[in-house]
Amino acid sequence: MKDEVEPFALLRLLQLASPALPVGAYSYSEGIEALVEAGKLDDRTALETWMVQELRFGAIRVEAAVMVRAYRACQADDWERVSDWNHWLSAARETEELRLQSLQMGRSLLRLWHDLHLLKQPYMILQKEGCHFAIAFALAAAHWQIDLRSAMLGYLHSWATNLSNAGVKLIPLGQTAGQQLLLYLQPVIQLAVEEILTLPDEDLSSCGWGLALASMQHETQYSRLFRS
């Protein structure tokens, strides 16, 4: 099949999208902790609805679209363009918590890249100025020759897995409910990928006020398990 992922690239994608990737994703809930505290998310259905809306209209949709652009710029060795999108993503982050999360995860992925002796000189520039996770993920996927559609599926599935795990701990949900949620989200993720791949630059926007409010509330929340 034309769209079949090469076995070696598939193994690398599984490593890149794995919850075991040491970037600290497990320590972030992206506002879910504040929403649970406020009684807005109290079961699997509520969390499912929240995540579907984020995939269709929220900030993760914009992050994935920027990842697409960074991937293509990396393939073209256009490092100035990569840097421009990195700065654009900094400006698009609604709250300090969300910006720090993205930069911390990106920095950790670049550090891992360095420790694995895979970091090229242009990557070092991003390491100095601060690199968002979506950008670092794009660089890794392009370097490992993972095709773009598969990289996007891995990126969004990794995001969904992290938030599902946060919901399992916070609501709380059972492990089976967490897996049911991920199973339900699979066609939603696939649809989001197809939409994002054709998204023009002028449509890079999100209806993210709910996430922004939850994130701001979380910054001052008295008792917290997560960093966002």
FINU-270188 format. One line per 2 residues: for each residue x, y, z of N, C-alpha, C, O. Coordinates in steps of 0.001 Angstrom, whole numbers. Layout:
# residues N
X,Y,Z,X,Y,Z,X,Y,Z,X,Y,Z ~ ...
END
This chain:
# residues 228
838,-1201,0,0,0,0,872,1249,0,1930,1285,629 ~ 415,2263,-709,1216,3472,-864,1435,4181,467,2529,4681,730
391,4228,1317,460,4979,2566,986,4149,3734,1010,4627,4867 ~ 1403,2923,3474,1894,2071,4553,3209,2624,5095,4094,3017,4335
3321,2646,6420,4519,3167,7062,5616,2116,7012,5373,945,7305 ~ 6823,2531,6641,7950,1606,6641,8199,1106,8062,8077,1877,9014
8548,-185,8221,8712,-749,9571,9679,46,10451,9396,277,11626 ~ 10817,464,9890,11796,1194,10690,11244,2548,11120,11431,2970,12261
10553,3235,10187,9945,4520,10517,8825,4345,11546,8636,5194,12417 ~ 8087,3241,11440,7016,2967,12397,7584,2776,13799,7032,3292,14771
8669,2045,13903,9298,1839,15213,9765,3161,15801,9623,3396,17001 ~ 10315,4017,14967,10768,5323,15452,9596,6198,15862,9690,6934,16844
8484,6130,15122,7290,6886,15497,6751,6407,16843,6357,7218,17681 ~ 6735,5095,17047,6274,4555,18319,7150,5046,19472,6649,5320,20563
8446,5155,19230,9345,5670,20260,9084,7151,20519,9075,7595,21667 ~ 8873,7908,19453,8680,9356,19567,7356,9690,20249,7269,10669,20990
6322,8879,20004,4995,9148,20564,4736,8390,21859,3631,8451,22398 ~ 5725,7688,22357,5541,6856,23541,5379,7692,24810,6054,8711,24957
4493,7283,25738,4407,7952,27042,5716,7869,27830,5932,8636,28769 ~ 6592,6930,27440,7876,6783,28119,8908,7804,27651,9996,7881,28223
8589,8587,26625,9518,9609,26153,9784,10595,27298,8834,11161,27839 ~ 11025,10810,27676,11328,11613,28871,11241,13118,28640,12246,13826,28688
10017,13596,28388,9806,15033,28182,8888,15636,29247,8597,16832,29216 ~ 8438,14807,30182,7626,15315,31282,6163,15530,30961,5473,16237,31696
5665,14933,29871,4264,15151,29481,3296,14692,30563,2219,15269,30716 ~ 3668,13666,31309,2795,13105,32334,2489,14095,33461,1529,13900,34207
3286,15146,33592,3111,16095,34699,2181,17249,34350,2011,18164,35156 ~ 1574,17226,33164,697,18316,32725,-719,17797,32462,-905,16705,31924
-1702,18592,32847,-3098,18226,32571,-3769,19210,31617,-4902,18975,31200 ~ -3099,20305,31263,-3623,21311,30330,-5011,21799,30726,-5936,21818,29914
-5134,22191,31982,-6382,22774,32461,-7394,21776,32992,-8356,22177,33648 ~ -7207,20485,32731,-8181,19488,33169,-8297,19458,34689,-9388,19278,35230
-7163,19637,35380,-7209,19609,36852,-8103,20724,37390,-8870,20501,38327 ~ -8017,21912,36814,-8871,23020,37249,-10337,22743,36930,-11216,23084,37721
-10607,22133,35792,-11984,21826,35403,-12592,20753,36295,-13778,20817,36620 ~ -11794,19771,36695,-12275,18750,37625,-12561,19381,38981,-13583,19087,39601
-11663,20249,39444,-11842,20937,40722,-13123,21767,40718,-13805,21871,41737 ~ -13445,22356,39573,-14643,23203,39463,-15914,22398,39207,-17001,22973,39143
-15796,21081,39060,-16951,20233,38812,-17420,20220,37372,-18517,19744,37081 ~ -16592,20744,36456,-16976,20791,35037,-16719,19463,34320,-17411,19135,33357
-15741,18712,34780,-15433,17391,34214,-15555,16368,35341,-14719,16326,36243 ~ -16597,15549,35283,-16810,14602,36377,-17045,13167,35914,-17317,12292,36736
-16944,12916,34613,-17049,11548,34123,-16386,11428,32754,-15895,12417,32210 ~ -16373,10224,32201,-15701,9996,30920,-16360,10766,29795,-15668,11272,28911
-17683,10870,29805,-18392,11565,28739,-18004,13042,28687,-17801,13601,27609 ~ -17902,13667,29862,-17532,15081,29903,-16113,15291,29402,-15854,16233,28654
-15191,14422,29807,-13811,14524,29341,-13725,14269,27839,-12976,14933,27123 ~ -14498,13309,27384,-14547,12986,25953,-15004,14189,25140,-14403,14518,24117
-16066,14843,25592,-16586,16022,24896,-15548,17135,24855,-15369,17787,23826 ~ -14865,17350,25975,-13830,18380,26050,-12712,18107,25048,-12281,19013,24334
-12243,16863,24996,-11122,16529,24128,-11514,16571,22656,-10706,16959,21812 ~ -12743,16176,22341,-13218,16271,20955,-13230,17727,20504,-12793,18040,19397
-13728,18613,21358,-13769,20027,21007,-12359,20605,20843,-12123,21435,19965 ~ -11435,20168,21680,-10055,20627,21555,-9439,20165,20231,-8731,20930,19576
-9703,18936,19843,-9169,18402,18593,-9770,19094,17369,-9082,19294,16368 ~ -11033,19454,17447,-11709,20051,16299,-11496,21555,16217,-11405,22108,15121
-11415,22236,17388,-11411,23699,17365,-10380,24345,18287,-10243,25568,18266 ~ -9655,23582,19088,-8837,24142,20145,-7367,24342,19806,-6952,24274,18649
-6592,24592,20865,-5180,24933,20707,-4359,23784,20130,-3395,24022,19402 ~ -4727,22537,20444,-3940,21406,19943,-4027,21331,18420,-3095,20874,17759
-5148,21781,17874,-5310,21831,16409,-4298,22800,15801,-3686,22503,14776 ~ -4124,23961,16437,-3161,24946,15947,-1731,24428,16114,-905,24590,15216
-1437,23804,17258,-109,23239,17483,240,22223,16401,1351,22227,15870 ~ -714,21354,16080,-464,20337,15055,-258,20984,13693,561,20511,12905
-989,22058,13403,-815,22766,12136,568,23408,12050,1184,23413,10984 ~ 1055,23944,13157,2403,24505,13180,3443,23391,13045,4484,23576,12413
3155,22245,13638,4054,21096,13489,4196,20703,12018,5291,20370,11565 ~ 3097,20743,11280,3118,20459,9845,4057,21419,9119,4867,20999,8292
3945,22697,9429,4756,23709,8760,6233,23593,9129,7102,23784,8277 ~ 6519,23285,10379,7910,23093,10794,8510,21852,10142,9680,21853,9760
7718,20800,10015,8172,19566,9361,8574,19853,7908,9639,19435,7454 ~ 7711,20566,7195,7995,20856,5789,9193,21794,5644,9993,21647,4719
9315,22752,6555,10454,23669,6510,11751,22929,6822,12792,23217,6233 ~ 11686,21988,7738,12862,21183,8072,13294,20350,6875,14487,20247,6586
12339,19761,6184,12663,18983,4990,13340,19843,3922,14173,19355,3158 ~ 12978,21114,3878,13553,22031,2894,14814,22721,3410,15376,23579,2730
15259,22346,4615,16417,22987,5250,16229,24494,5399,17192,25258,5333 ~ 14993,24910,5599,14678,26326,5781,14584,26605,7282,13488,26675,7838
15738,26764,7930,15771,26910,9377,15248,28260,9841,14773,28389,10970 ~ 15331,29262,8981,14744,30550,9329,13227,30427,9442,12608,31026,10322
12643,29654,8551,11198,29420,8587,10810,28629,9825,9793,28918,10457 ~ 11612,27635,10173,11356,26867,11395,11358,27791,12605,10466,27718,13451
12364,28665,12685,12472,29605,13799,11282,30564,13834,10784,30902,14908 ~ 10831,30998,12664,9686,31912,12597,8429,31258,13183,7690,31893,13935
8195,30005,12840,7020,29313,13357,7160,29044,14853,6167,29020,15579 ~ 8368,28847,15302,8600,28672,16732,8219,29948,17498,7577,29883,18546
8625,31111,16959,8258,32383,17577,6749,32624,17480,6138,33155,18408 ~ 6163,32237,16366,4715,32402,16187,3954,31625,17258,2967,32113,17809
4420,30423,17544,3750,29596,18539,3890,30192,19937,2976,30079,20753 ~ 5027,30824,20217,5192,31513,21507,4139,32608,21663,3550,32765,22733
3909,33355,20600,2935,34449,20652,1509,33930,20757,632,34631,21262 ~ 1265,32713,20288,-90,32167,20268,-495,31509,21581,-1673,31206,21772
434,31286,22475,117,30650,23752,-656,31614,24645,-218,32740,24879 ~ -1815,31162,25146,-2725,32057,25854,-2276,32368,27278,-2551,33459,27777
-1600,31447,27938,-1234,31639,29338,226,31257,29562,841,30566,28749 ~ 761,31727,30684,2148,31415,31015,2344,29921,31240,3348,29356,30806
1393,29274,31917,1519,27835,32173,1630,27043,30878,2492,26174,30752 ~ 768,27338,29922,771,26597,28660,2042,26867,27864,2574,25962,27221
2527,28096,27901,3769,28421,27197,4965,27714,27834,5813,27164,27131 ~ 5030,27729,29155,6139,27072,29846,6111,25561,29636,7157,24927,29497
4909,24990,29614,4790,23554,29338,5371,23211,27975,6181,22293,27843 ~ 4949,23957,26967,5394,23699,25600,6909,23847,25458,7563,23041,24797
7450,24880,26084,8892,25124,25997,9683,24090,26792,10745,23650,26352 ~ 9178,23703,27950,9886,22692,28746,9937,21356,28025,10984,20710,27991
8817,20935,27447,8777,19669,26729,9657,19719,25485,10334,18743,25161 ~ 9648,20857,24785,10512,21004,23617,11979,20968,23993,12785,20332,23314
12328,21655,25080,13715,21660,25546,14167,20254,25933,15294,19857,25639 ~ 13289,19506,26590,13632,18142,27001,13827,17225,25804,14711,16369,25808
12989,17407,24767,13138,16575,23575,14435,16901,22841,15112,15995,22354 ~ 14791,18182,22755,16055,18557,22121,17247,18046,22930,18256,17636,22356
17136,18068,24263,18213,17547,25097,18379,16040,24862,19498,15536,24778 ~ 17262,15340,24758,17320,13910,24448,17967,13691,23097,18785,12786,22932
17599,14526,22119,18183,14440,20781,19707,14608,20848,20460,13913,20165 ~ 20131,15545,21686,21570,15779,21862,22236,14563,22494,23311,14149,22060
21606,13992,23514,22189,12834,24206,22248,11602,23317,23096,10730,23510 ~ 21354,11531,22352,21357,10410,21401,22252,10693,20194,22308,9908,19248
22958,11843,20247,23897,12250,19184,23193,12425,17839,23728,12069,16789 ~ 21984,12981,17893,21207,13207,16677,20975,14690,16409,20316,15044,15432
21504,15553,17256,21245,16981,17152,22174,17628,16138,23395,17591,16290 ~ 21586,18225,15096,22362,18936,14086,22599,20373,14535,21940,20858,15455
23523,21042,13896,23860,22414,14277,22664,23361,14246,22512,24153,15177 ~ 21801,23321,13217,20650,24229,13227,19742,24011,14432,19129,24957,14926
19651,22756,14914,18821,22478,16071,19343,23220,17298,18564,23620,18163 ~ 20660,23404,17373,21276,24057,18519,20785,25493,18665,20672,26004,19779
20495,26141,17543,19972,27504,17582,18632,27519,18309,18380,28389,19142 ~ 17778,26556,17992,16487,26469,18649,16644,26144,20127,15876,26627,20958
17630,25334,20450,17862,24981,21846,18224,26221,22660,17854,26320,23830 ~ 18936,27156,22063,19342,28366,22764,18188,29346,22936,18062,29982,23983
17344,29470,21909,16283,30480,21955,15004,29962,22592,14088,30739,22863 ~ 14930,28647,22838,13716,28052,23370,12898,27437,22255,12540,28122,21297
12599,26161,22366,11915,25445,21284,10640,24809,21807,10662,24093,22808 ~ 9536,25068,21136,8264,24469,21526,8228,22991,21144,8900,22551,20211
7421,22239,21896,7378,20795,21697,6910,20425,20295,7444,19489,19699 ~ 5930,21136,19760,5439,20831,18408,6553,20980,17384,6633,20203,16432
7414,21976,17575,8544,22189,16665,9567,21070,16817,10032,20508,15825 ~ 9918,20747,18064,10894,19689,18312,10400,18346,17787,11180,17566,17241
9113,18078,17950,8523,16837,17438,8627,16788,15921,8943,15745,15348 ~ 8363,17912,15273,8459,17986,13810,9884,17717,13339,10095,16994,12366
10865,18303,14035,12257,18089,13662,12638,16623,13788,13317,16071,12922 ~ 12200,16003,14863,12511,14591,15076,11860,13718,14007,12491,12807,13471
10592,14002,13700,9871,13201,12697,10502,13350,11320,10645,12370,10589 ~ 10881,14578,10964,11511,14803,9659,12878,14129,9600,13228,13515,8592
13646,14243,10676,14982,13636,10703,14896,12122,10590,15726,11497,9930 ~ 13900,11535,11227,13741,10082,11206,12950,9604,9989,12660,8414,9865
12606,10519,9101,11911,10208,7851,10578,9492,8093,10204,8564,7376 ~ 9891,9953,9113,8526,9486,9367,7597,10330,8493,7676,11558,8525
6733,9704,7726,5880,10493,6836,4964,11398,7647,4613,11086,8785 ~ 4585,12513,7056,3915,13582,7781,2590,13134,8381,2312,13427,9544
1771,12435,7613,468,12019,8128,626,11106,9347,-97,11249,10333 ~ 1555,10187,9276,1792,9284,10415,2319,10055,11620,1934,9781,12756
3208,11025,11366,3738,11844,12459,2625,12605,13152,2622,12710,14379 ~ 1679,13138,12388,559,13869,12977,-338,12948,13796,-780,13317,14884
-605,11759,13279,-1398,10792,14046,-715,10470,15369,-1367,10396,16410 ~ 609,10277,15323,1357,9987,16540,1341,11150,17510,1205,10953,18717
1481,12369,16988,1503,13562,17832,168,13747,18554,142,13986,19761 ~ -930,13637,17824,-2244,13837,18428,-2626,12678,19341,-3277,12886,20364
-2228,11463,18981,-2529,10324,19853,-1740,10433,21157,-2250,10082,22221 ~ -509,10914,21082,291,11116,22284,-366,12148,23194,-433,11955,24408
-855,13250,22607,-1577,14272,23365,-2807,13675,24041,-3051,13910,25224 ~ -3580,12897,23277,-4801,12295,23820,-4483,11313,24944,-5210,11247,25935
-3411,10557,24794,-3021,9599,25831,-2664,10317,27123,-3065,9883,28204 ~ -1917,11408,27025,-1523,12155,28221,-2741,12718,28955,-2827,12620,30179
-3685,13308,28210,-4856,13883,28861,-5802,12809,29382,-6459,13002,30405 ~ -5874,11687,28688,-6680,10574,29178,-6121,10062,30499,-6874,9784,31432
-4808,9939,30576,-4178,9488,31818,-4414,10486,32951,-4602,10097,34103 ~ -4402,11780,32609,-4697,12805,33616,-6129,12649,34127,-6379,12759,35328
-7061,12395,33219,-8443,12194,33611,-8639,10958,34473,-9428,10966,35417 ~ -7909,9888,34139,-7979,8657,34933,-7591,8944,36382,-8201,8408,37307
-6577,9788,36583,-6099,10092,37931,-7005,11087,38650,-7246,10951,39850 ~ -7509,12088,37923,-8163,13216,38573,-9654,13026,38806,-10157,13442,39849
-10380,12413,37873,-11843,12415,37983,-12370,11595,39175,-13245,12104,39875 ~ -11919,10401,39453,-11036,9531,38680,-11845,8611,37769,-13045,8409,37956
-11139,8058,36769,-11720,7059,35873,-10967,5743,36045,-9825,5730,36503 ~ -11595,4665,35685,-10899,3383,35664,-10027,3280,34429,-10205,4031,33470
-9089,2357,34452,-8213,2153,33301,-9000,1750,32057,-8664,2161,30947 ~ -10046,948,32243,-10865,541,31097,-11564,1744,30474,-11639,1855,29251
-12075,2643,31313,-12729,3850,30800,-11739,4707,30024,-12092,5306,29008 ~ -10491,4766,30508,-9464,5517,29795,-9200,4949,28415,-9016,5696,27454
-9182,3628,28315,-8970,2988,27015,-10181,3142,26109,-10033,3280,24895 ~ -11379,3121,26685,-12588,3366,25893,-12552,4774,25297,-12952,4984,24152
-12074,5723,26079,-11969,7095,25607,-11016,7194,24426,-11333,7830,23421 ~ -9846,6566,24542,-8870,6605,23452,-9413,5920,22208,-9164,6375,21092
-10146,4839,22387,-10737,4125,21250,-11762,5019,20548,-11798,5064,19319 ~ -12582,5721,21305,-13585,6605,20730,-12936,7753,19975,-13462,8200,18956
-11802,8232,20462,-11152,9395,19862,-10404,9075,18566,-10035,9993,17835 ~ -10176,7812,18270,-9378,7464,17086,-9940,8061,15795,-9182,8697,15062
-11235,7891,15474,-11733,8519,14233,-11726,10041,14303,-11592,10700,13272 ~ -11869,10612,15498,-11822,12058,15648,-10415,12561,15336,-10249,13584,14672
-9412,11842,15813,-8021,12200,15528,-7735,12091,14037,-7077,12957,13461 ~ -8226,11034,13418,-7995,10850,11987,-8637,11984,11187,-8029,12498,10248
-9854,12377,11548,-10528,13487,10867,-9766,14794,11088,-9618,15595,10165 ~ -9284,15006,12315,-8531,16224,12614,-7271,16306,11761,-6927,17380,11266
-6582,15188,11585,-5367,15164,10770,-5670,15583,9342,-4949,16397,8766 ~ -6730,15035,8768,-7071,15355,7381,-7425,16835,7235,-7075,17459,6233
-8109,17395,8218,-8458,18815,8157,-7227,19704,8318,-7075,20701,7612 ~ -6358,19339,9244,-5178,20156,9537,-4205,20168,8362,-3554,21182,8107
-4103,19062,7652,-3177,18979,6524,-3502,19977,5420,-2617,20379,4664 ~ -4755,20373,5325,-5161,21313,4268,-5503,22693,4832,-6076,23524,4127
-5165,22936,6068,-5505,24200,6721,-4573,25310,6232,-3359,25194,6401 ~ -5095,26376,5635,-4244,27485,5178,-3759,28331,6348,-4351,28312,7427
-2687,29068,6126,-2094,29887,7190,-3098,30876,7777,-3101,31112,8985 ~ -3945,31453,6935,-4876,32478,7422,-5969,31903,8315,-6696,32659,8960
-6096,30587,8363,-7104,29954,9222,-6497,29349,10482,-7136,28529,11142 ~ -5271,29743,10823,-4636,29237,12038,-5188,29988,13242,-4604,30968,13704
-6305,29518,13730,-6951,30132,14883,-7643,29032,15668,-7871,27935,15159 ~ -7974,29341,16922,-8651,28347,17744,-9687,29027,18617,-9577,30213,18927
-10695,28261,19008,-11682,28729,19974,-11227,28219,21335,-11809,27289,21893 ~ -10173,28847,21859,-9507,28316,23041,-9758,29074,24321,-8965,28970,25257
-10850,29844,24397,-11070,30638,25609,-11331,29755,26822,-10964,30116,27940 ~ -11965,28594,26614,-12222,27687,27734,-10929,27148,28327,-10766,27096,29546
-10017,26750,27457,-8718,26267,27915,-7941,27378,28597,-7311,27153,29630 ~ -7979,28579,28026,-7260,29703,28612,-7766,30016,30018,-6967,30245,30926
-9090,30027,30204,-9653,30302,31524,-9291,29208,32520,-8945,29491,33667 ~ -9372,27951,32073,-9018,26843,32960,-7554,26910,33353,-7198,26650,34502
-6704,27261,32388,-5272,27355,32666,-4973,28482,33652,-4153,28312,34555 ~ -5625,29624,33488,-5407,30745,34405,-5892,30416,35811,-5264,30811,36793
-7006,29694,35911,-7504,29283,37223,-6544,28296,37887,-6358,28309,39104 ~ -5943,27443,37062,-5031,26443,37602,-3780,27084,38190,-3191,26549,39129
-3371,28229,37642,-2159,28897,38123,-2256,29257,39601,-1246,29302,40302 ~ -3479,29513,40071,-3668,29903,41472,-4420,28841,42275,-4835,29101,43404
-4596,27663,41709,-5309,26603,42420,-4512,26164,43642,-3299,25971,43564 ~ -5197,26007,44766,-4502,25755,46033,-3795,24398,46047,-2609,24321,46369
-4506,23341,45703,-3948,21983,45738,-3863,21433,44325,-4865,21379,43611 ~ -2658,21021,43918,-2461,20593,42536,-1599,19334,42477,-654,19176,43251
-1938,18449,41554,-1104,17296,41228,-275,17547,39974,794,16961,39801 ~ -772,18420,39102,-171,18645,37794,382,20072,37689,17,20963,38456
1267,20250,36719,1908,21544,36531,1114,22481,35619,1432,23667,35529 ~ 100,21968,34952,-763,22838,34131,-2173,22267,34109,-3061,22839,33478
END
